[in-house]
Amino acid sequence: MARPARAAFVTLLTTALFAGLVSSARAVPGSVQTADRSTQQAPAVLAPATTEGVAPTAAGVGTALAAILKDPSLGPHHGIYVYDASRDKPVFSVGAATPYTPASTLKLLTTVSALATLGPDHTFATKVVSTAKGSIVLVGGGDPLLAVQQASDYPARATLQTLAQSTAKALKAQGVASVTLGYDASLFSGPAVNANWEANYVPEGIAAPTSSLWVNEGRLSPGMAKRATSPALAAATSFQKLLTQYGIKVAATAKATKAPAAATPLAQVKSPTLGQIVEYVNLHSDNDGAEVLLRHVGIATGNGGSYAGGVKGLRATLTKLGLDVSKARIYDGSGLTRANKVPLDLLAGAVRVAVSKDHPELRHLLSGLPVAGFNGSLRERFTSAGTGTGTGLVRAKTGTLTGVHSLAGYARDRSGTLLVFAIASDSVPVPKTLDARAALDRATAALANCGC
């Protein structure tokens, strides 16, 4: 798909914005010493942005947003929360006293928790082990992006094709040409489908039954399409076909099993880093990826691999990050259920801690947010009147359910101040959907254009 004509312009703006996210300090020049190479620093490609001029005030921000927040398309329950990350203080809020159905902006809480508990360099391994001569098990490690074969998009995926090729090579080296195949998806526990989701979500391909072993997120064909009833069995079936292509005969149908801890490793493939996965999940608003990460949070915090354990771990992790979850009701990792209710300051808080100099391990939350008018779920946004000042300067996670629209992210205003925000309405009349989205775009564009 061709990029918009403004792509190059937006790229330059975005690079300049992100280069100065955390600090207003000037870049340190590269060292010219040659005695100790370990202390040399490469010169910065772009010097960090600086904060100049008057700090934004509640009155100034309120004036910039006043007319937009009166837009009737937003319905009766709408609000915004704005935080000055350059000076570490709240600036403005209205309608923020009550929590909102966040829709997919909830993914910010899930992904920041995953980064905090596992670290951005963590990877997930899909393995093949041997339990006896001629008996192998495909073991899922909870790689949300595992694919049958490599695709052209970013990040590069771990694939069953590579795993099958390596497995076949290892088996042939042992003189094994025929095997029985089992599959182990026991890493995650509890129901595969969240009880709080609408009944049509899985049948219509909006989400898959969550599994620690799947390929293409359980899809039977590309796109938002029908999902396998058992994603793990579907993955094992694909692996069986690939093994056959590489000269290994596989007996009968693969069966579910649990691989013994002492099983002999044969081959493995590793996922992209968690940082890259987080970027992908937030850029594309990937429901399935978010649900997998939620369960990993549960495991990492000692609460188990169910969605309930994941939510418990998420709440504990956010609390450790200094965020107040007392008024939040959270039931999944993707934001698909309307039962979720989250205060705007908590949604903005996920971005705020990622911006903080105290948490460099959370930066991938920021670098994966869609850029206004350019990519991801904001690619086709910021095209109406009054939104041009946000193009390339606003980065935000989107949230959308019927009657629910939200944005949470950051923008650097005209004075160089980094403003973190969350804005939402969960009372939008359905016929006013596009008008409400445009109002949210105008509000965040006004923040980027604010010298207030």
Buried (B, 14 or more C-beta within 10 A) or exposed (E): EEEBEBBEBBBEBBEBBBBBBBEBEEBEEEEEEEEEEEEEEEEEEEEBBEBEEEBBEBEBBBEBBEEBBEBEBBBEBBBBBBBBBBEEEBBBBBBBEEBBBBBBBBBBBBBBBBBBBBBBEBBBBBBBBBBEEBBBBBBBBBBBBBBBEEEEEEBBBBBBBBBBBBBBBBBEEEEBEEBBBBBBBBBBBBEBBBEEBBEEBBEEBBBBBBBBBBBBBBBEEEEEEBBBEBBBBBBBBBBBEBBEEBEBEBEEEBEBBEBEEEBBEBBBBEBBBBBBBBBBBBBBBBBBBBBBBBBBBBBBBEBBBBBBBBBBBBBBBBEEBEBEBEEBEBBBBBBBBBBBBBBBBBBBBBBBBBBBEEBEBBBBBBBBBBBBBBBBBBBEBBBBEBBBBBBBBBBBBBBBBEBBBBBBBBBBBBBBBBBBBBBBBBBBEEEBBEBBBBBBBBBBBBBBBBEB
